[in-house]
């Protein structure tokens, strides 16, 4: 019996219905097509993945299905390794083409894609991978990347239209395990709601009103939760494209009165892609120091320090509030992200790799291409960028002076007066009793001396910058333009 010929649209980090090139190509083809998303056990079990990521993906797909429902289309979910699924589908159908976006992911997804490429070559399947967000594959330097990115951002938004499918939902033996799907169906209210419509709701509210204080509040842990665009999870999982956001903000009528704020936001969309492009060129940033000379820098692993950092019990209120906030909501602003990484790697003198997967799992907006290069920048292992040592007390006093952010996430400190909220260890025992918090019992004392640990970090990291291995690697990086800023 002759098998039916079909095309496949393989969704990855692009769960949306518009400005979607693979879906556009599938519609242009004369063949029927199916849409699939793969929950791959190998990726699910990898230490950078957490249930919150999978929940966001699952609910984004549910939202997309509602959009596609009038066209008798649905995203078919599979639980299994990609190569296994494609072999199964090719036995059931004759796969003519696979349409997808090119993924700039971790080494594991790159190895997976190489297996799929081999499968396609063996079975004469055409795999057309579309360029994602101006990210280029195979470039040896970034000399012309900036111009190409801006050119891409100004191309027309792709308007997707859908025909009615004659292929209904597939019956297959790769359904999600009942326990996993039951878990994915629940979605905490503390997380940003998933899906394309919610992405546009956040984008429009930013441009209409919220973004007016973007620059003013960008570094403040409480106010930034409202004034920042909050598009990061939608961009990370592709509920909206960079180009859609760029053009919407860039042409919005409020751009005239909010010129500085909107320009700053557009610049950050550029930097978003800038870091993903760096990771596309060198995905070893996940596991190896960007500047290999820093592999020689020794760290004494302290499990107690790492646990205190992860659980928000370091004794430094702003650090702890940030770690608890991101654990519960999946988001903190950029400055606070940089600060907690700086504290772990510099003040606590721990290897950056002992914290990177933990925060990857915490961030609802986890994007490998941004996460690993940024983590290393704050850890000081690039050898090119300026090493930033953030003082959590100073940042607390400047960006959360009333202590509201701290008290929201650290209820133990609710009754501590403003005079002591940033440095509660300065309270006398009588004052602690009046406030209902005994340091060392109800809330920890600082696990390191801030001034001493900062001094030791400066001596260590700055001293190592002159190491011949660091300088040699720095020159290599600069010569290959991997770290070029544009």
Beta strands, then each sheet from edge to edge (+ up, - down):
strand 1: 5-11
strand 2: 33-39
strand 3: 75-79
strand 4: 94-101
strand 5: 126-130
sheet 1: 3+ 2+ 1+ 4+ 5+
end
